[in-house]
Amino acid sequence: MKGYYGRMLLVNVSDKSYEIVPLGEELLSATLGGKGLAAKLLLEHTPKGVDPLSPDNTLIFATGPATSSPIWGSCRYGVFTKSPQTGFFSESYSGGRVPEAIDAAGYDAIIIKGASKELVTLVISPEGVEFHSAEDLRGVSTYETEDRAVNDYGIQSKGWKTGAVVIGPAGEKGVSFAVIENDHWRSAGRTGTGAVMGSKGIKAVVFNGNRQRILFDPQAIKEISKQAAKEGKDNPAMQGYKKFGTSGMVRVMNTNRAFPTRYWSQGQFENWEKISAETMHEKFDITPHACLRCFLACGRLSTIREGRHAGLKIEGPEYETIFAFGGLCCIDQLEEIAYLNDLCDSFGMDTISAGNLCAFTIEAVRRKRVNFPIDYGDADGIAKLLKMIAAREGIGDILAKGIRYAAKAWDLEDMAIHVKGLEPPGYDPRVFKGVGLGYAVSDRGACHLRATFYKAELSGMIDRSQIEDKAKMLIDFEDRLILFDTLILCRFYRDLYPWKTLGAIIHGLTGLDKDRGALSKTASNIASMVRGFNIREGLTKEDDRLPSWFYRHAINEGDIITPQELEAMVADYYRLRGWDKEGRPVKEL
């Protein structure tokens, strides 16, 4: 079978050993690689009930059969583990240029266990692993760490690809929402993968490689890519991302009154125009920036022209960062949002969780549950809090443990906004009820990316307030994107890769011939496998719920989601997935 290396790398950081292990065609055919393969390996190699930050937890890096191929949107890698934020299945993906270096090392998956007593850098190549001290990088920013790691250990030779994934001070300190970063601004950004990497004493992983996947039908893959580029020129959604990047969603969500504001108490930010894509492109010097294998260039390399942050350069801010600090924390200056974005990237922290937690702290202060100089719109107070979280100092230590811990500590569990311990992104489920279902049943907690169902409700494919048949359409979206995560592909190409095209891509890459029914079954099996992992780790039906705040507090003078509405959609979801009434898989995998 083509499209795979047929091998994985097992690394034990405790005794600095490694083993290269073959992967059989039957396993690869059943899981397709990426998320499917990683979920299977996570189940097999992670002890039941393991502490996410213990040496026995498993950290898996994986690329998919599409990586390094001509398929648009394919320059991505995935990270998989048990999440310190939720205690359940953790998956996070990142793009840029580094994914092709990871892939060129020549493994379908890299499994890391154990923990080093000293901080180390791993150097992975087709021949195996080298272990080097990284004590001189302790406390160093993600930016500097990546530059120094690649400079010290990268192979700069013709035919070789090199790159590094790194953590910042937040990952070293075990901040529950720490990220793994690459290409300076690209992040495997949710569920705390950086904290797990830090718990293993790994500061950086450098990848050097000269391997290339052999495709089953290279010409067919070239034709699919050519057609996708042609169709992309006329696709309004894709051209919107090309013009403004994700920041264009600020206008969309505010005009739909679904832009979470003032810690989830409002659906529209009164000063949203000041933090919109149009304003950002007027005030900043911006250069579109693309991952490899991408014609969209949705990234915005932004340089601040004026003010106290003049000269600051970042990629972004992306929509989710603008929502988290602009909407939830009510900061109406893009320069300040960019500065907070830069702090999070430098420390290696997820901006969605960080912004949610800062706004939650503001509410805690207003309710006199905690004493700290911070309020809505206070960029300096928020910056100070972010620094304390990364250093785990004062109340920052409480917040570093996550929303559930902080809410309990401050007796504010009734207003803490999260699902399974993961804070939601910038789409309010009281307006988009299918998004609410997506948050509730997502493997990794409140997440829009597992199904990107906001698109269906925004575009009118299904009425946003409709309950009937919502689960059916969500599953269709979710299953197709599960296949994206096995290959591994960027979400922004979802309009160009419907089911039929996905089948053609898989055939061209691997030679596997799967029709729509077979692809759906594969995706469903992966969904049930991940669900099985979560149930093994203690998940129950009660975890598939939204925060009670959404049931009790309407926005926009009447938008609300009721427990009965969610319960009906969740019940449909379980039934259509082939799970029992408690959400437990019953179909044979």
C-alpha positions in Angstrom: 0.0 0.0 0.0 1.3 3.4 -1.0 1.2 6.8 0.9 2.7 5.5 4.2 6.1 4.9 5.6 4.9 1.8 7.4 6.8 2.5 10.5 6.6 4.5 13.8 9.2 5.7 16.3 8.9 4.8 20.0 10.9 7.2 22.2 11.5 6.8 26.0 12.8 10.1 27.4 13.4 8.6 30.8 16.3 6.3 29.7 17.0 8.1 26.4 16.2 5.1 24.3 14.2 4.6 21.1 12.9 1.9 18.8 11.7 1.9 15.2 8.6 -0.3 14.9 6.9 -1.4 11.6 3.2 -0.6 11.1 1.1 -3.2 9.2 -1.1 -2.4 6.2 -4.2 -3.7 7.9 -3.8 -1.1 10.7 -3.1 1.7 8.3 -6.0 0.8 6.0 -8.4 0.8 8.9 -7.2 4.0 10.5 -5.9 5.9 7.4 -3.2 7.6 9.5 -3.2 10.9 11.3 -6.0 11.1 13.9 -7.2 7.5 13.2 -3.8 6.0 13.7 -3.0 8.2 16.7 -6.2 7.4 18.4 -5.5 3.7 18.1 -2.0 4.1 19.4 -3.1 6.3 22.2 -5.5 3.6 23.4 -2.8 0.9 23.2 0.1 2.9 24.8 -1.6 5.1 27.4 -2.5 3.5 30.8 -6.1 3.8 31.9 -6.5 6.7 34.4 -3.0 8.1 33.8 -2.2 11.6 35.1 -1.8 13.7 32.0 1.4 15.2 33.4 2.9 12.0 34.5 5.8 10.2 32.6 3.4 7.4 31.7 1.2 9.6 29.6 1.8 9.3 25.8 2.6 12.2 23.5 2.1 11.4 19.8 3.2 13.4 16.8 1.7 12.3 13.4 1.5 13.4 9.9 -0.9 11.9 7.3 -0.7 10.4 3.9 -1.4 13.8 2.3 1.5 15.5 4.0 4.2 16.7 1.5 1.9 15.8 -1.4 0.7 18.3 -3.9 -2.7 18.4 -2.3 -3.6 21.9 -1.2 -3.9 22.4 2.6 -1.8 19.4 3.3 1.2 21.0 5.2 0.0 20.1 8.7 0.8 17.8 11.6 -1.2 16.6 14.6 -0.4 16.2 18.3 -2.3 13.7 20.4 -2.3 12.9 24.1 -4.4 12.8 27.2 -5.3 16.4 28.0 -4.3 18.1 31.3 -7.1 20.6 30.6 -9.9 18.1 30.2 -8.6 14.7 31.3 -9.9 13.3 28.0 -8.7 12.8 24.4 -6.4 15.6 23.2 -5.9 16.5 19.5 -4.3 19.7 18.1 -3.1 20.5 14.7 -0.7 23.1 13.2 0.5 24.3 9.8 3.3 26.4 8.5 6.5 25.0 6.9 7.7 22.7 9.7 5.1 19.9 9.1 7.0 18.8 5.9 10.2 18.5 8.0 8.3 16.3 10.5 7.1 14.2 7.6 10.5 14.0 6.0 11.9 12.2 9.1 10.0 9.2 7.7 7.5 8.0 10.3 3.7 7.8 10.3 3.7 8.4 14.0 6.2 9.3 16.8 5.3 8.1 20.3 7.0 9.7 23.2 6.9 8.4 26.8 8.8 9.0 30.0 10.3 12.2 31.4 13.8 13.6 31.5 15.3 14.8 34.7 17.0 17.7 32.8 15.5 19.8 30.0 16.3 18.3 26.7 16.1 18.8 22.9 15.2 15.8 20.8 16.7 15.6 17.3 14.7 13.1 15.2 15.8 11.8 11.8 15.1 8.7 9.7 17.8 6.9 11.6 16.3 7.6 15.1 16.8 10.1 17.9 19.5 12.1 19.5 19.1 13.6 23.0 20.8 16.9 23.9 20.7 19.1 27.0 18.4 22.2 26.7 19.1 23.6 30.1 20.5 26.7 28.5 17.0 27.3 27.0 15.1 27.1 30.3 12.7 30.0 30.5 13.4 31.1 27.0 10.6 32.3 24.7 9.2 30.1 22.0 10.6 32.4 19.3 14.2 32.2 20.5 14.0 28.5 21.4 12.9 27.6 17.8 15.7 29.7 16.3 18.4 28.3 18.5 17.2 24.7 18.2 17.2 24.8 14.4 20.5 26.7 14.3 22.2 24.2 16.6 20.7 20.9 15.3 19.1 21.5 11.9 20.7 20.0 8.8 21.0 22.7 6.1 21.8 20.5 3.1 20.3 20.0 -0.3 17.5 17.5 -0.3 17.0 17.8 3.5 14.2 19.4 5.3 14.6 20.8 8.8 12.3 22.4 11.4 11.4 22.4 15.1 8.4 22.3 17.4 9.0 24.0 20.8 7.4 25.0 24.1 7.7 28.3 26.0 7.9 29.0 29.7 4.2 28.2 30.2 4.8 24.6 28.9 7.8 24.2 31.2 5.7 25.3 34.2 2.8 22.9 33.3 0.2 25.6 32.5 -2.8 23.5 31.6 -3.4 25.3 28.3 0.2 25.6 27.1 0.7 25.1 23.4 3.4 23.6 21.1 4.6 26.1 18.6 6.4 26.1 15.2 7.3 28.6 12.5 7.2 31.3 15.4 3.4 31.9 15.2 1.8 28.5 14.4 0.4 26.6 17.3 -0.9 23.2 18.2 -3.0 25.4 20.2 -5.7 23.8 22.4 -6.0 21.2 25.2 -2.6 21.6 26.7 -0.2 19.7 24.5 2.6 22.0 25.5 2.1 21.2 29.2 2.5 17.4 28.4 5.6 18.1 26.4 7.0 20.2 29.3 6.1 17.5 31.8 8.4 15.2 29.8 11.3 17.7 30.1 11.3 18.3 26.4 11.9 21.9 25.4 12.2 21.4 21.6 12.0 18.6 19.0 14.1 19.2 15.9 13.2 17.2 12.8 15.7 16.5 10.0 14.7 14.4 7.0 15.1 13.5 3.4 12.3 10.9 3.1 9.3 11.3 0.8 6.0 9.3 0.7 5.5 7.3 -2.4 2.0 8.0 -3.9 -0.2 5.5 -5.6 -1.2 7.8 -8.5 0.8 11.0 -8.6 -0.9 12.2 -11.8 -4.4 11.8 -10.3 -3.3 13.9 -7.3 -1.9 16.6 -9.5 -5.2 16.8 -11.4 -7.2 17.0 -8.2 -5.0 19.8 -7.0 -5.3 21.6 -10.3 -9.1 21.4 -10.2 -9.2 22.6 -6.6 -7.1 25.7 -7.4 -9.5 26.5 -10.2 -12.6 26.1 -8.1 -11.1 28.0 -5.2 -10.8 31.2 -7.4 -14.6 31.4 -7.6 -15.5 30.3 -4.0 -16.6 33.3 -2.0 -15.8 31.9 1.4 -12.2 31.0 0.3 -11.7 34.3 -1.3 -12.9 35.9 1.9 -10.2 34.1 3.9 -7.7 35.1 1.2 -8.7 38.8 1.5 -8.9 39.2 5.2 -7.8 36.0 6.8 -9.9 34.8 9.8 -10.2 38.4 11.1 -13.0 38.9 8.6 -15.2 36.9 11.0 -15.3 39.8 13.4 -17.8 41.6 11.1 -19.8 38.4 10.3 -20.3 37.4 13.9 -21.1 40.8 15.2 -23.7 41.5 12.5 -25.2 38.1 13.4 -25.1 39.2 17.1 -23.2 36.0 18.0 -19.9 37.6 19.0 -19.3 36.6 22.6 -18.7 39.8 24.6 -18.2 40.9 28.2 -17.6 37.3 29.3 -20.5 35.7 27.4 -23.1 38.2 28.6 -23.7 40.0 25.3 -23.8 39.0 21.6 -22.3 42.1 20.1 -19.3 44.3 21.0 -20.3 48.0 20.6 -16.9 48.9 19.3 -16.5 46.0 17.0 -15.6 48.1 14.0 -12.4 49.2 15.8 -11.2 45.6 16.0 -12.5 44.5 12.6 -10.4 43.1 9.7 -11.0 46.3 7.7 -9.5 48.4 10.6 -6.6 46.0 11.0 -5.7 46.3 7.3 -5.9 50.1 7.5 -3.8 50.4 10.7 -1.2 47.7 10.4 1.4 46.9 7.6 0.1 43.6 6.5 1.6 40.9 4.2 -0.5 37.8 3.4 1.3 34.7 4.6 0.7 31.1 3.6 1.6 27.6 4.8 3.3 25.4 2.3 0.9 23.8 -0.2 -1.6 26.6 0.2 -3.0 29.2 -2.3 -5.2 31.0 0.3 -2.5 32.8 2.3 -5.0 33.4 5.1 -2.2 34.4 7.6 -1.6 38.0 8.1 2.0 39.1 8.9 1.2 42.3 10.7 3.5 45.1 11.8 2.2 47.8 14.1 3.0 51.2 12.8 2.3 53.6 15.6 1.9 53.8 19.4 3.7 52.2 22.3 3.9 48.8 20.4 5.2 50.3 17.2 7.4 47.8 15.4 5.9 44.7 16.9 5.5 42.0 14.3 3.2 39.0 14.6 1.2 36.7 12.4 -2.3 37.8 13.2 -4.2 38.5 15.3 -6.6 35.7 14.2 -10.3 35.9 14.7 -10.3 33.8 17.9 -7.7 36.0 19.5 -9.6 39.1 18.6 -12.8 37.5 20.1 -11.0 36.4 23.2 -9.4 39.6 24.2 -11.5 42.1 22.1 -14.9 40.6 22.8 -14.7 38.8 26.1 -12.3 41.3 27.7 -13.7 44.4 25.8 -10.4 45.7 24.5 -11.2 48.0 21.5 -7.6 48.7 20.4 -6.1 46.2 17.9 -2.6 47.2 18.9 -3.2 46.0 22.4 -4.8 42.8 21.2 -1.8 42.2 19.0 0.5 42.8 22.0 -1.5 40.3 24.2 -1.3 37.9 21.3 2.5 38.3 21.2 2.7 37.7 24.9 0.8 34.4 24.6 2.8 33.2 21.7 6.1 34.1 23.4 5.1 32.2 26.6 3.4 29.4 24.6 -0.2 29.7 25.7 -3.5 29.2 24.0 -5.1 32.6 23.3 -8.7 31.3 23.5 -8.3 29.8 27.0 -6.2 32.8 28.1 -8.8 35.4 27.0 -11.6 33.4 28.5 -9.7 33.1 31.8 -8.8 36.8 31.9 -12.5 37.8 31.4 -13.5 35.2 34.0 -11.1 36.9 36.4 -12.6 40.3 35.7 -16.0 38.9 36.7 -14.5 37.3 39.8 -13.0 40.7 40.8 -16.3 42.5 40.2 -18.1 39.9 42.4 -15.4 40.4 45.1 -14.3 36.8 44.9 -10.7 37.8 44.3 -8.6 40.9 44.7 -6.7 41.9 41.6 -6.3 45.2 39.7 -8.1 44.4 36.5 -11.2 45.4 34.6 -12.8 45.2 31.2 -10.8 47.1 28.6 -7.7 47.1 30.8 -4.9 45.8 28.5 -2.2 46.4 31.1 -4.0 44.5 33.8 -4.6 41.6 31.4 -1.0 41.6 30.3 0.1 41.5 33.9 -2.2 38.6 34.6 -0.9 36.7 31.5 2.6 37.1 32.8 1.6 35.7 36.2 -0.2 32.8 34.6 2.9 31.8 32.6 5.1 32.1 35.7 2.4 30.5 38.0 2.7 33.4 40.4 -0.1 34.5 42.8 -3.6 34.1 41.3 -1.8 33.1 38.0 -1.1 29.7 39.6 -4.9 29.2 40.1 -5.7 30.1 36.6 -2.9 28.0 35.2 -4.7 25.0 36.4 -7.7 25.8 34.2 -11.2 27.1 34.4 -12.7 24.2 36.4 -10.1 24.6 39.2 -10.4 28.5 39.2 -14.2 28.4 39.3 -14.2 26.0 42.2 -11.5 28.0 44.1 -13.5 31.2 43.7 -17.0 29.6 44.1 -18.1 30.7 40.6 -18.9 27.3 39.1 -22.4 28.5 38.1 -21.0 31.1 35.7 -17.8 29.3 34.4 -18.1 28.8 30.6 -16.6 25.6 29.4 -17.3 22.1 28.2 -15.2 19.3 29.7 -12.8 21.9 31.0 -12.2 23.6 27.6 -13.4 27.1 27.0 -15.4 27.8 23.9 -14.3 29.8 20.8 -16.0 32.8 19.4 -19.4 31.5 18.3 -22.3 31.8 20.7 -24.4 28.6 21.0 -27.5 30.6 22.0 -27.6 32.0 18.5 -26.2 28.9 16.6 -27.8 25.9 18.3 -26.0 23.4 16.1 -22.7 24.9 17.3 -24.0 24.3 20.8 -24.4 20.6 20.0 -21.0 20.5 18.4 -19.5 22.0 21.6 -21.3 19.5 23.8 -20.3 16.3 22.0 -16.9 17.3 20.8 -14.1 14.8 21.8 -11.9 17.5 23.2 -14.5 19.8 24.8 -16.0 23.1 23.5 -14.5 23.2 20.0 -15.7 24.6 16.7 -13.1 23.0 14.6 -14.2 19.4 15.0 -17.2 20.1 12.7 -17.0 23.8 11.8 -20.8 23.7 11.9 -21.1 27.5 12.2 -20.7 27.5 8.4 -23.8 25.4 7.9 -25.9 27.7 10.1 -24.4 30.9 8.9 -24.9 30.0 5.2 -28.5 28.9 5.7 -27.9 25.2 4.9 -30.0 24.6 8.0 -31.9 27.1 10.2 -29.8 28.1 13.2 -32.7 27.7 15.6 -33.8 24.3 14.2 -33.5 21.2 16.4 -34.8 18.4 14.2 -32.2 16.9 11.9 -29.4 19.1 13.4 -27.5 16.1 14.7 -27.7 14.4 11.3 -26.1 17.3 9.5 -23.5 17.8 12.2 -22.4 14.1 11.9 -22.0 14.5 8.1 -19.8 17.6 8.7 -18.0 15.9 11.5 -17.3 12.6 9.7 -15.9 14.4 6.6 -13.6 16.4 8.8 -12.5 13.3 10.7 -11.1 12.2 7.4 -9.5 15.6 7.0 -7.7 14.8 10.2 -6.5 11.4 9.1 -5.0 12.8 5.9 -4.1 15.6 7.6 -5.8 18.6 5.8 -6.6 22.2 6.6 -10.2 23.0 7.5 -10.3 26.0 5.1 -10.3 23.6 2.1 -13.5 21.9 3.3 -15.6 23.5 0.4 -13.2 22.0 -2.2 -13.1 18.5 -0.8 -16.6 17.0 -0.6 -17.0 13.3 0.0 -16.4 12.2 -3.6 -13.2 14.2 -3.9 -12.0 12.9 -0.6 -12.4 9.4 -1.9 -10.4 10.3 -5.0 -7.7 11.9 -2.9 -7.4 8.8 -0.7 -7.2 6.5 -3.7 -4.6 8.7 -5.4 -2.5 8.8 -2.3 -2.8 5.2 -1.1 -4.5 3.1 -3.6 -7.3 2.3 -1.2 -10.7 2.3 -3.0 -13.4 3.5 -0.7 -16.8 4.7 -1.7 -18.9 7.2 0.4 -20.3 4.4 2.6 -16.9 2.9 3.3 -15.5 6.4 4.1 -18.4 7.2 6.4 -17.9 3.9 8.2 -14.2 4.6 8.7 -14.9 8.0 10.1 -17.6 6.6 12.4 -15.3 3.9 13.6 -12.6 6.5 14.5 -15.3 8.6 16.3 -16.3 5.6 18.3 -12.7 4.7 19.1 -12.0 8.2 20.5 -15.3 8.0 22.4 -14.1 4.7 23.8 -10.9 6.3 25.0 -12.8 9.1 26.7 -15.3 6.7 28.4 -12.3 4.7 29.6 -11.0 7.9 31.2 -14.2 8.6 33.0 -16.4 10.4 30.5 -20.2 10.1 31.1 -23.3 11.5 29.4 -23.2 14.4 31.8 -20.0 15.7 30.3 -21.9 16.2 27.0 -23.6 19.3 28.3 -23.3 23.1 27.9 -22.6 25.4 30.8 -25.8 26.2 32.7 -25.2 29.9 32.1 -26.3 29.4 28.5 -29.6 27.9 29.7 -30.3 30.7 32.2 -29.1 33.8 30.4 -30.5 35.0 27.1 -28.7 37.4 24.8 -30.0 39.7 22.1 -33.3 40.1 23.9 -34.3 36.4 23.6 -31.6 34.2 22.1 -31.2 31.2 24.3 -30.7 27.4 24.2 -32.7 25.3 26.6 -31.6 22.0 28.3 -34.5 20.3 26.5 -33.3 21.5 23.1 -29.7 20.3 23.7 -30.9 17.0 25.2 -33.0 16.3 22.1 -30.1 17.0 19.8 -27.6 14.9 21.9 -30.0 12.0 22.0 -30.3 12.1 18.2 -26.5 12.3 17.9 -26.0 9.2 20.1 -28.7 7.3 18.1 -27.2 8.2 14.7 -23.7 7.4 15.9 -24.9 3.9 16.9 -24.2 4.6 20.6 -26.6 3.7 23.4 -28.7 6.2 25.4 -25.7 6.9 27.7 -23.5 7.7 24.8 -21.5 4.5 24.8 -20.5 2.9 21.4 -22.3 -0.4 20.8 -21.4 -1.0 17.1 -18.6 -3.4 16.3 -15.5 -1.3 15.4 
